[in-house]
């Protein structure tokens, strides 16, 4: 059982969800978000076929389906890779996790009457303090979960360290993460806006713009597979930075890279 990997006891168990605290490390949701989840967002997440339509994630999912069990990190409102994984291997034991307890409670209620998701466990914890023993986990999955930490680039490095610590030798991480592709242009765009660049961009310039591949190899992972899942440019409708990019004709690019990495 996945629970056998725990290195500490949960602080409590709420409606069958093991809770380990540090909820502030996760995204904050409000009642409007909950209504959206109930009004089709969750259903769309489990019906979505985009991961099968893309070669990078399709290859990753078929290899992930051969694992004995999987823990999905920072599953979020899309439940990470788990819905797609269960289409391939409905019997694989899975755990979905997130720092936000309300999100997990809503997922648990939503999935209660769906037999295809009967093998899912739920755990609330922060990626900054993963509650599993050293060398205990066979496989992790994530879809833009590692980069969801609010602790900047140092947080990214810490999360990768936590994943490495808790994986067994030979254990694997299957993930899609985002690298910004033209940070010097983005920094220049902030100057045109007369604003200080976001910390993540300033820190990237200071550290030589390390990528997720760099983070994985620096800690000791072997890269088994890497392929571009998607490249997209920030849109005007996305946020303030997207509006500025449109105004000044600057491309703010993002590479979504699919990885399979292994702890040696």
N, C-alpha and C positions, 0 to 999 in steps of 0.2 A: 504494500500500500504506500501511496505517496506520503501519507502522514508519518510513516516511519522515518522519513528524512528530517523531521523537525528536530532542531537542536535545542529549542526552548519551548516551554509550554505557552499556549495562547493566553493572553490576558483574560479573555472570556470567549464564550461561544454564543453568538446571537443568531437565532433562527437557522442553526446548522452551519453558520459561517465562523470559521476560526479567526479571531481578531488579535492582531499583534501590536496595534497602536501606530503612532506617527502618521495619523490620517492627514495632517496638514501638508505632508510631502506630496500629496496627489492633487489632481485637478479638483476645483470647486464646482459643484453643480447646484442648481436651484430648482424650484418647483416647475418652472417652465421647461427645464431639461427633462424632468421626470415625465411630464405630459407628452413631450415629443417622443420619448422612448416608448411609452405606452401606445402612442398613436401611430406606430408603424416603424419607428427607427430600429427597434430590436428585430422586428420581423424582417425588415429589409437587410439587416446585417446577416441573418442566418440564411437568407435567400440569395444573397449577392454571389455572383459567379465570376467576378473580375479576377480573382486569384487563379482560377482555372483557365481563364482566357489569356493569361500572360505566361510566357515560357519560363521566366525566372522563378516565379512563385509556384508554378505547377511542378517544376522539377524539385523544388525545395519541399513541397508538400508530400510528394510521393516518397521521398526519402524519410521525411519525418514520420510518415505513417507506419514505418517498419520498427519504430522504437517501442519499447515495452510500456512506457507511460510518458506523459508530457505535462510540464508545468508552463502555462502561458503567463508571461510577465506584463503587468500594466495593461490588462486586457481591454479596459475602456468600454465605451458604448458599442464598439464593433466586435467585442469578444476576441480580438486578436486573430490568430490563425485557426482557432478551434472549430468554428462552424465548417470551414472548408476541409479541415483535417478529418472531421467525423463523417464527411461524405465518402471519403476513401476508406476509412477504417472505423466503422461505427462502434466497435467494441473496445477501442483503445482507452484505458483509464486516463482521464485528464483532470487538471486543476486549473481554474481560472482565478487570477489574482488581480487586485488593484488596491491602491491606498485608500480609495473612497468606499466606505462601507455602504452608503445609500445606493450606490450604483450596483454593488454586488447583491444587495437585498432585492432590488428590482429585477435583476437578471434571474435570481433564484425563483422568484414568484413567476416570472414569465416562462421559465423552462420547466416548471413543475409538472405540467401535463404534456410534455413532449418526450416520448420514449427515446427518441434518438439521442437525447442529451442526458440519459439516466446515469452515465458513468462519469459525471462531472462532480468534482469537489470544489469548494469555495474557500478562499483564504484572503483575509485583508491584511496587507503588509506593505511597507515602503521598500522600494528597490535600494534605498540607501542602507537598509538593515534587513537583509533577507534572512528569514528565521530558520534556515536549514543548516544542517551540520556540514562541516568541511567534507569534501569528497563524497557526497551522498546522492546527488541528483544525476539521473541518466540523461535527461534532455530538457532543455528549455526552448520555448518559442516566444516570439514577440512580433508585433507589427507596429513599428514606430513607438515602441514602449520604452526602450532604454533611453531614448532622447527626450522623454517626457519629464525628466527630473527638472526641478526648478533651481538647481544649484549650479547652473552654468557648466562650463567645460570641466571644471574640477569634479562636478557631480557625475558627468559622463564617465570620467576615469574611475570614479569610486564605484559606480554601478558595474562597470566591466570587471573590476576587481572582485566585487561580491559574487558575480556570476561565476568567475573563474574559481574562486574559493570553494563554492558549494558544489560545483560539478565534479563527478567522479573522473579519474584519469580515463581518457577515452570518451568522456561525455561530450555532448554537442549542444551548441546553441544555433537555432534556426531563426533568423531575424531579418526584417527590412528596416533600414535606418536611413536618415536623410543627411546628405552633405550639401552645404551651400557651395555653389560652383564659382562665384566671381566676387569674393569678399572685398578686394580692393575697390571695385566699382561700387559696391554697396556702401562702403565707408565714405567714398566720395559723394554718394547720393545723400547721405546724412548731412554732410557738410553743406551741400546745396540747400538742404532743408533748414539749415542753421540749428541742427539738433545734435546732441551727443549720440554716437552710435550705440545700439543695444550692446549690453555687456558681452553677449556671445560673439559678436563680430569683433569688438575690440580685443577680446581675449584670443580669438583666432589669429588675428594679426600678430599678437605678441608671442604666440606659441608656434608660429610657422604654419598655421592652417592645417593642423593634423586632422586626418579623416578617421572614419570609423575603422577602416582597415588598419590604420596606424595604431589605433587604440587596442585592437584585438591582437595584433602581432607584438606590440610592445609588452603586453602582459604575459605573453607566452602561448597564445592560441596559434594553431595551424589553420590556415585558410583552406578549406576543402572545396569551396565553391563561392564564386562571386559573379553576379550578373546584374546589369541595370534593369530594374523593374519598371521605372518610369522617370522621365525628365519632364519637369514643368517649370514654367516661369510664373512668379507671383502675379496674380491678377489684381486689377484695380479694385475689384469687389472684395478682395481678401482682407485687407487691413490698410492702415495708414501708410505703411511702407509700399504696398502695392499701388496706392494712389499716387505716391510720389514717383514711383518708377514709371508709371504711365505719363505723368506730367513732364518728366525730364528725359524720357526716351531711354531709360536704363533697364536692362534685363536683370532681374533678380532671380537667378536660377537655382533649382534644387534637383539633385540627383537622389532618387530613391533606390538604394542598392540592396539586393537580396544577398544574404550571406549564410553559409553553413561553416561554422568554425568548431574546432575540436581541441579539447584540453589534452595535451600529451602526457 
